[in-house]
Amino acid sequence: MPQRRLRLVVGLGNPGETYSKTRHNAGFMVVDKVSDAFSIALEKQKFDTRFGIGSVNGVKVVLAKPMAYMNRSGPQVQNIAGYFRILCEDMLVVHDDIDLAFGRLKIKEKGGDGGHKGVRSIIDAFGGGNFVRLRIGVGRPGVGGNAADYVLGKFTLEEKKVLSQIITAARDAVVTILCKGTKEGMDRFNNKRIVILS
């Protein structure tokens, strides 16, 4: 991802206060953290997407939060990318992942959707998965638990105590990918557990 080109960082989540603190909104949380750190206000609205334009350590970026529900976010992301003429390979999608333990991050260059319906919607909209993903581990529900209810549920009290550390580490991963490249990000963040619950 050459640094001279405009980059798109998309956080996935569901709109509205009901979902704001849920596991499925980890992507929104990370984009908000990047927005705060680099004073990129998410004040613009187009194609049912909230976004802002700014710079992350000299790299020009569009930060975006699709306001359609997670499973239908692909067309919004495609519209924003098309509007700014951003190539699929210059896009970073940040999302929750139940297949990663809580507190783990994983960067992936391209591939399938891994069962994540938001990622699947983006792949369908673009006709392929040639974009970088930053996966935020939220863990799986206990035995007999429902995965959909779990990701739409709020973090436990124990998880909330360390959540800000995880979101901050994910923000740092976004910055590393943008400024140093995907490989550097993978070397620094993949398979390293940010926190361990007692």
C-alpha positions in Angstrom: 0.0 0.0 0.0 2.1 3.0 -1.2 2.0 5.9 1.2 1.4 8.6 -1.5 -2.1 7.3 -2.2 -5.2 8.1 -0.2 -6.1 5.3 2.2 -9.4 4.2 3.5 -9.8 2.8 7.1 -13.2 1.3 7.7 -14.5 0.3 11.1 -17.4 -2.2 11.1 -20.3 -2.0 13.6 -24.0 -1.4 14.0 -25.4 2.2 14.3 -27.3 3.4 17.4 -26.9 3.6 21.1 -28.3 0.0 21.6 -25.2 -1.4 19.9 -22.6 1.1 20.8 -20.8 -0.8 23.6 -21.2 -4.3 22.1 -18.5 -6.7 21.0 -19.7 -6.4 17.3 -18.8 -2.7 17.5 -15.1 -3.2 18.1 -14.3 -1.8 14.7 -16.2 1.4 15.4 -14.4 1.8 18.7 -11.0 1.5 17.0 -11.9 4.0 14.2 -13.1 6.4 17.0 -9.8 6.0 18.8 -7.8 6.8 15.6 -10.1 9.8 15.0 -9.5 11.1 18.5 -5.7 10.5 18.4 -5.2 12.4 15.1 -8.1 14.9 15.3 -9.9 13.6 12.3 -13.5 14.5 13.0 -16.1 12.0 11.7 -18.5 14.8 10.9 -19.2 14.2 7.2 -22.0 12.0 5.9 -22.4 10.4 2.5 -23.7 7.1 1.2 -25.1 6.3 4.6 -21.6 6.5 6.1 -20.0 8.8 8.7 -16.5 9.7 7.7 -13.6 12.2 8.1 -10.5 13.1 6.1 -7.2 13.8 7.6 -3.6 12.7 8.1 -2.0 9.9 10.2 1.6 10.8 10.6 1.7 12.2 7.1 -0.4 9.5 5.5 -3.7 10.9 4.1 -6.6 8.9 5.1 -10.4 8.6 5.1 -11.8 7.1 8.3 -15.2 5.6 7.8 -18.1 4.0 9.8 -20.8 2.6 7.6 -24.2 3.4 9.2 -26.1 0.5 7.5 -26.3 -2.5 9.7 -23.2 -4.7 9.8 -24.5 -7.3 7.4 -25.3 -4.7 4.7 -22.2 -2.5 5.0 -20.5 -3.6 1.8 -22.3 -1.2 -0.7 -21.7 1.8 1.6 -17.9 1.0 1.8 -17.8 0.5 -2.0 -19.5 3.8 -2.6 -17.1 5.7 -0.3 -14.1 4.0 -1.9 -15.4 4.8 -5.4 -16.2 8.4 -4.5 -12.6 9.0 -3.4 -11.1 6.7 -6.1 -9.5 4.5 -3.4 -8.4 1.0 -4.6 -9.5 -2.1 -2.8 -5.9 -2.9 -1.9 -5.6 0.6 -0.2 -8.3 -0.2 2.2 -8.1 -1.5 5.8 -11.2 -3.0 7.4 -11.3 -3.3 11.2 -13.7 -5.8 12.7 -14.5 -8.1 15.7 -13.6 -11.8 15.5 -15.0 -14.6 17.7 -12.4 -17.0 16.4 -9.7 -15.0 18.2 -9.3 -15.1 22.0 -10.3 -11.9 23.8 -7.3 -9.6 23.8 -5.7 -10.8 20.6 -5.2 -8.9 17.4 -4.5 -10.4 14.0 -3.7 -8.6 10.7 -4.5 -10.4 7.5 -3.7 -9.2 4.0 -6.6 -10.7 2.0 -8.8 -13.8 1.8 -12.3 -14.9 2.6 -14.8 -13.6 5.2 -14.0 -16.1 8.0 -17.7 -16.3 8.7 -18.0 -12.6 9.4 -21.1 -11.2 7.7 -19.8 -7.6 7.6 -16.6 -8.7 5.8 -18.7 -11.0 3.5 -20.8 -8.0 2.5 -17.7 -6.0 1.6 -16.2 -8.9 -0.4 -19.5 -9.3 -2.3 -19.7 -5.5 -3.0 -16.1 -5.4 -4.3 -16.2 -8.8 -6.0 -13.2 -10.0 -4.0 -11.3 -9.8 -0.8 -8.1 -8.0 -1.8 -8.0 -5.7 1.2 -6.2 -5.7 4.6 -8.2 -6.7 7.7 -7.4 -6.0 11.4 -9.3 -8.6 13.5 -10.1 -7.8 17.1 -10.5 -10.9 19.2 -13.6 -11.0 21.3 -13.6 -14.7 22.1 -16.5 -17.2 21.9 -19.5 -17.7 24.0 -19.5 -20.4 26.6 -20.8 -23.9 25.9 -24.3 -23.8 24.5 -24.1 -20.0 23.9 -25.5 -18.3 20.8 -22.8 -16.6 18.7 -25.2 -13.9 17.4 -26.4 -13.0 20.9 -22.8 -13.0 22.1 -21.4 -10.6 19.6 -24.5 -8.3 20.0 -24.0 -8.4 23.8 -21.9 -6.0 25.9 -18.5 -6.8 27.3 -18.3 -8.3 30.8 -17.2 -6.1 33.7 -13.9 -8.0 33.7 -13.4 -7.4 30.0 -14.3 -3.7 30.3 -11.4 -3.2 32.7 -8.9 -3.9 30.0 -10.9 -3.0 26.8 -9.3 0.4 26.4 -5.9 -1.2 26.4 -7.0 -3.5 23.5 -8.6 -0.7 21.5 -5.5 1.5 22.0 -3.3 -1.4 20.8 -5.6 -1.8 17.8 -5.2 1.9 17.0 -1.5 1.5 17.1 -1.8 -1.5 14.7 -3.8 0.7 12.3 -1.1 3.4 12.5 1.7 0.8 11.9 -0.1 -0.6 8.9 -0.7 2.8 7.4 2.8 4.2 8.0 5.1 1.2 8.1 3.2 -1.4 6.0 1.2 -4.5 6.5 4.1 -6.8 7.1 5.5 -4.6 9.9 2.1 -4.6 11.4 1.8 -8.4 11.3 5.3 -8.8 12.8 4.4 -6.4 15.7 0.8 -7.4 16.5 -0.1 -10.9 15.2 -0.6 -13.5 17.8 0.5 -11.3 20.6 -2.1 -11.2 23.4 -2.5 -7.6 24.6 -4.1 -8.5 27.9 -4.7 -11.6 29.9 -7.8 -11.8 32.1 -7.1 -13.1 35.6 
